[in-house]
Amino acid sequence: MVMLAAGCGGASGSADSSATKSSTSSPPSHSPAPPADKGPQCEGAATAKGLHVLRGGSEALPGGAGPVLYREGGSDGTHRTATLTNGAGSGTAQSGTESWPVRTGQSLAVRGKAFTVSQICTYRVVLTPKDGTTVTQPPVPNAVDPHWPDLTDGRLRLRWHVPNTEIHGAISAVLKDVAADPARADIAVTSRAGGGASYTDARIGDTLEFAGRLWKLTAIDTGDGNPSGANPNSGYVDLQLIGPSS
C-alpha cells in the first residue's frame, strides 16, 4: 500500500503500535494480509525524471503510446521489480492485455515508443522517454490552496468511506477499507488529470504518492466496523506530508 502497501503497494515500515488504534468492537473483515514487503522502498536514481505511473493507477504515455498501468510489484530484499500492462483500469489483467515485467535501467518499448525504467518504488514507476521528450506531470493543486487537502500539523486524515475531495472535484482520495493484525488500509485516489492510484494493504510507515506529493502513512485506526460518515469511530488513517513527489 503507498507507502502505498505490503505486497508492493507501498514500502513496509516497522509498525508503531502506539500509532495504531482499534476500538472494542470488531474491525471490518478483510482478506489475509500478504507478506511484508522486503524492500528496498525504491531502486534507481532518486532524481529520475519522467512520467510517474502510480501503484494501481494508469498514465497516458507521451507520443500516443497509450495508457500504462503499474499492476504488480515485488522485491527480493535487494532489487525491486514491477509489472506494467498496457491497460487502464483497476489493476486486473484483461484479455488482450500486454504485460511487461521490468527492472530499473531496463529499456521498454510500448507501441513503438522507447522508454527507460529509471526508478521503481513501492508506490510508483518512473518512465523516461529515450527520445528526450519532456514529460509533463499532471497539474498539482496549488500548494497554498486552503481547500485541498486540509492539513493539520502537516497531516491529512482520511476517514473510512468518506471521500476527501479537492474543491473543483479534480482529485479525490478515499479510505476504502481498514483491517487489523497487522493494521493495514486500502486507499484509492482518482484524478481527472491523471495520476490516480490504488494502494492496497498499506501499512504504517509506507509511503504513498498522489497530488504531486509524497505522504507517509503514520496511523491506522480500524474503528468499529461501521463506515457511516457520521460515525466518529468509523476508522481512519493519517498521512503525514513528506514533500514534493519529484
Disulfide bonds with the S-S distance in Angstrom:
Cys42-Cys121 2.02
